[in-house]
Amino acid sequence: MGDIAVQFNSISKSFANSLILDKVSFECRFAESVALIGPNGSGKSTLLGVLCGHITPDSGTCRANGAHGCGEVSVALQYPSLFMEDTVRGCLKFYLDLEGSNSESRRRYDYYTDLFAVSPLFGKKLKELSGGELQKVNLILALTKKANIFVFDEPTTFLDSKSRNLFWKEIERKKMEGASIIYVTHNEEELKFFSNRIVMLYRATVFREGEYQELLNKFEYKNVYKVSFDNPSDKSYFLRQYTPPVGSVLLDTDACSFSIYMKTFSDPLKQFSEDVMYRVKNISVERFGLLDAFYLDGKGVFFER
Amino acid sequence: MNVKFIYILAKKNLLDSLKDPKVILLGFLAPLVLVFLMGTLFNFEIKFDEFSRIGYYVEGDSPFDIEILNPYGFFLFTKIPAPVEAGIDTLFKEKDLVGYIKVTSREDFTKVEFFKNTEKATLANVCSGILRAAVEKENILASYSKTLKTWGIKEEIIADARQAAVSAKLVGFSDAWPMAGASENKYLRYAIGMLGMFLLFTGLFESVFKILEEKKDRVFNRYQLYGIKNREILLGKIISIFLTVALITLLFFFVAYLFLGIDIANKPVFAFICGAYALLIASFSVLLSILLKHSSDVQTILMPLLLVLSLLGGFWIPLENLSVSLQRMSIFLPTGAFMTAGLAAARSMGSDPHFFVALSVLLSYSVLFIAISLKKINFIKKGVCEKI
């Protein structure tokens, strides 16, 4: 790992008497990618806002490249922050001009517009684009900027799988070149495969920090059974007769489904006869992931381990 | 201060504005519609006021036809058999007149006098404006008496006002508003008034709407990521609005010259006045867009504001038809200052005592608005960025 690229030092921030960040500290090095995860409202985007210089923390400091501000930082926030009346061409050209149009920046610009295949969209206004197309423009702007720190807030939301793969390939390449990557995601795969370290934000503080497997091992849960029904009455009928195994947690996800978080690999539904199981529409089994931990928030399980 | 950023921002904003149909609609059509609406409004006020008759007396075979004042039945006239100059106050009271017109023939011209009933100031003001418009429409070689020059305001009132203005170290009160007549370009005042309105509406609506949309889309967040400072954003905006307004001015001059034969731009100083006014509009609109939060506020706040400003600027009814206090106040309003300075410049620079005062009013407002905007632009940062 290289030198420290970004350093958050005891950042605190409140909005309208609500504490969003409470003495949050962590750092990200060059040639490293750090994923920020946490439930909605845990302060992830606020933290990125602090890094970009959009938000002034109540206390604490944020240093990028050893300096305050966002000089060599390139950002693609959740909200594209673009003038939606612009055409795609006009928008890209404008930010290329701001970046300083030279042969190198134009090469990057051509490369990324080709990579994400946005040329057919050049004549369209941004407001006419689909969510995925707009996100591509947002990402092109961020990737085109000459920077050694890249910040992404849910970068692959709305993207199709092809574009998602292209994006992460590029991120890997940037990382190989020594860039520092900080990103927010709600996708377990992106967390598992593309992060060197993960910072778990929970209730305004850094709850845990470490590598994926290391963090996962701290949770005792192994599998998640997701059970769905055709209608709410089937679900009610089923649940009336069901007692979850000791140590597992049953979580209502919506009117027609629920999840069972298991600490062992045993089947939690084996006790049921066929006529009861007949009412189940679908059962899927997934490995417990870090993001699952946040679903358990409020069940009192999150802190138990 | 990075000049490159300012240039890029200004260029982009300018091109966006010229492509925006909202600019065309609100900047060009709205003033036209409003002129029509406001004109009708004033005319109705007179038409339906049964007690607001105007007395008149026409001496000999004057070419001035009293009916030309009344092509749409806006006035009620009472013929007074003979002028009663000595007891004109009595005449107003007895007949309950809003004003009194006296038309007399002279060797080389027709003398038209309008005496204002100062007890019915507003209506009399409007009537005097319409009278003057009618005189201009007929292009009668008219000469105005001292009384008409001051539009019926009694001499002692003018003297008091002048004295009050001088003692308050304000501008001297002017009784020399431009009069119509054969020697004067009869479209001059209207051309300048219309130009002022176009500039006001286009500049304000275009920029306020656009900046609010940019605020909503959090475009300034992204600018800041490129290292652009707030003051560079502000200057980029002001320059682009200034250029939009300047382009519209040129277009206006071109149309006025080509189709109406009005040449009001032949004096460099008039271009300077327009420039100062454009700068004022640009800085005012940037300030407004910083203060406002939602595009829905734009019409709610801007329309009444623009109506008042353009009314007091003399865009709809000539300034001399306003009451004395409003006339004096309008000098210190940017739109009034534009009209005063613009007219003085178009006629001949410096002939109007208000010229330099009006000019300094325009520029001082601009500086004030820019200064407040620089302070307030942090609103953008606090109001928008912190919501991410």
Chai-1 contact restraints between the chains, C-beta under 6 A:
chainA,res_idxA,chainB,res_idxB,connection_type,confidence,min_distance_angstrom,max_distance_angstrom,comment,restraint_id
A,S45,B,I388,contact,1.0,0.0,6.0,A-B,restraint_1
A,G49,B,I388,contact,1.0,0.0,6.0,A-B,restraint_2
A,H54,B,N221,contact,1.0,0.0,6.0,A-B,restraint_3
A,H54,B,C385,contact,1.0,0.0,6.0,A-B,restraint_4
A,I55,B,E386,contact,1.0,0.0,6.0,A-B,restraint_5
A,C70,B,L225,contact,1.0,0.0,6.0,A-B,restraint_6
A,V75,B,L225,contact,1.0,0.0,6.0,A-B,restraint_7
A,Y79,B,R218,contact,1.0,0.0,6.0,A-B,restraint_8
A,S81,B,R218,contact,1.0,0.0,6.0,A-B,restraint_9
A,S81,B,V219,contact,1.0,0.0,6.0,A-B,restraint_10
A,S81,B,N221,contact,1.0,0.0,6.0,A-B,restraint_11
A,S81,B,R222,contact,1.0,0.0,6.0,A-B,restraint_12
A,F83,B,E214,contact,1.0,0.0,6.0,A-B,restraint_13
A,F83,B,D217,contact,1.0,0.0,6.0,A-B,restraint_14
A,F83,B,V219,contact,1.0,0.0,6.0,A-B,restraint_15
A,M84,B,D217,contact,1.0,0.0,6.0,A-B,restraint_16
A,F94,B,K12,contact,1.0,0.0,6.0,A-B,restraint_17
A,D97,B,I8,contact,1.0,0.0,6.0,A-B,restraint_18
A,L98,B,I8,contact,1.0,0.0,6.0,A-B,restraint_19
A,L98,B,Y226,contact,1.0,0.0,6.0,A-B,restraint_20
